[in-house]
Amino acid sequence: MTRWDQHSVADAVDRLVEECRVSCLWFLRPDYLPATNADRIRVLELIERHGDRDAYQRAATLRRWLSPTSSAASAAS
């Protein structure tokens, strides 16, 4: 996977949410889309927990892109 910018990851999360809405996110509002990175991480964790194998893998990949890395955090301090 190439380096993604924040906007691309947010769009990819939105697309995955739409694809998984009926199968594993049925309990969320029908118009729900995550607005912040924290919300995106939470919804990706829900997809990992309740989705099929493909959804799990896609969500895990996107979540890794959103999660702060230890090297980035230590470089900022």
FENBEL-V900549 format. One record per residue. N is the residue number from 0. RES is the residue in one letter. SS is DSSP state (~ for helix, > for strand, _ for the rest). NEAR is the number of other ideal C-beta (glycine too) atoms within 12 Angstrom. Layout:
# FENBEL-V900549
n res ss near
N RES SS NEAR
N RES SS NEAR
This chain:
# FENBEL-V900549
n res ss near
0 M _ 12
1 T _ 7
2 R _ 8
3 W _ 17
4 D _ 11
5 Q ~ 16
6 H ~ 12
7 S ~ 17
8 V ~ 29
9 A ~ 26
10 D ~ 19
11 A ~ 26
12 V ~ 38
13 D ~ 24
14 R ~ 19
15 L ~ 34
16 V ~ 36
17 E ~ 22
18 E ~ 20
19 C ~ 31
20 R ~ 25
21 V ~ 15
22 S ~ 19
23 C ~ 27
24 L _ 31
25 W _ 16
26 F _ 15
27 L _ 21
28 R _ 12
29 P _ 12
30 D _ 12
31 Y _ 21
32 L _ 21
33 P _ 32
34 A _ 15
35 T _ 14
36 N ~ 21
37 A ~ 15
38 D ~ 20
39 R ~ 30
40 I ~ 25
41 R ~ 24
42 V ~ 37
43 L ~ 38
44 E ~ 25
45 L ~ 29
46 I ~ 37
47 E ~ 27
48 R ~ 19
49 H ~ 21
50 G _ 27
51 D _ 16
52 R ~ 12
53 D ~ 17
54 A ~ 31
55 Y ~ 23
56 Q ~ 18
57 R ~ 27
58 A ~ 38
59 A ~ 22
60 T ~ 22
61 L ~ 35
62 R ~ 30
63 R ~ 18
64 W ~ 28
65 L ~ 28
66 S _ 21
67 P _ 16
68 T _ 12
69 S ~ 10
70 S ~ 9
71 A ~ 10
72 A ~ 10
73 S ~ 9
74 A ~ 9
75 A ~ 9
76 S _ 7
